[in-house]
Amino acid sequence: MKPLSGDYRHKLLISGAELRELKKHTDSMVEAFGLDRKIEKYQGTRPITLYRWDLECLMDVIDRLCLTRRFLQWTVSPVAVQVLI
């Protein structure tokens, strides 16, 4: 997807534990037009530029992870949840 002239670029600095956790779940971003490759290459030293659709994809991934963890906590023991996630 190509940005138009009115599309705002959001610059975010993601590092440390947040970046490691984000890189673990790049397989959930395969339909995001290169966002998975962009995050895999990102080192966390400079701000990363993301557009609205990139942020929406990241929010969907986070939402899916939260729902999965809640479901697992209801159905599986807490020790097993830590092993699975």
N, C-alpha and C positions, 0 to 999 in steps of 0.2 A: 504494500500500500504506500503510495507516495503522499507526503504531506502537502497540503495546499498552503497558500500564502497566509491564511488566517489561523492555521494550526499552531498552537503554542507548544514550545519545547520545554519540558520540565527537566531540570538538572538535579539529580539526586546523588548523594554520596552514600554508598552502601559498603560497609566493611565489617570485618570481624565475624562474629557468630551469625549475624544476619546474612552476610554474603555466603558463608558456608551452607547455611540452611537453604538459601535460595538456589544455590548451585545443585543441591541434592534433588531438587524438584523441577529441574529444567525439562525433564521428559514429559511433564504435563503441559508444556508450552509449545508443542510441535506445530500447532495450527496458527501460530502468532507471527508469521511472516518474518522469521529470522530472529525473533526475540530470544529463543533458546540459545542460538549461537552467540548472540551479543552478550548474554549473561555469562556463558561459559568462558568467553575471552576476557571478560571484565576482571580487573585485578583489584579494584577498590582504592586506587590511589588518586584518581581524578573523578569528578562527577560524571555520571552516566546520563546521557540524554534520552529521555523517553517521551513518547507522545501519548495522547489520551488513550488510544487503543492498546498501547503497551501496558499502561497502568490498569486498564480494565481487565486485561488478561492476568496480570499479577494478582489483582483482587479476587478474580475467579479461582485461581490456584490456591490462594490462602483460604478462601471460603470452603473449597473442597477439602482441604486438609483439616480444617476445623471440624467439618461435618464428619469426616472419616474418624477422627480421634474421638469425637463424642459418641459415635456409633460403637466403636470398639470398646470404649469404657463401659457402655451399657451391656455389652454382650460377652466381653472377655475379661479375665482378671487383669488388674493393673500392671502386674509384672509382664504379662504377655503383650500388653499394649506397648510398653517400652521396647520390647524386643522387636515387634513388628514395625515400629516407627522409628 
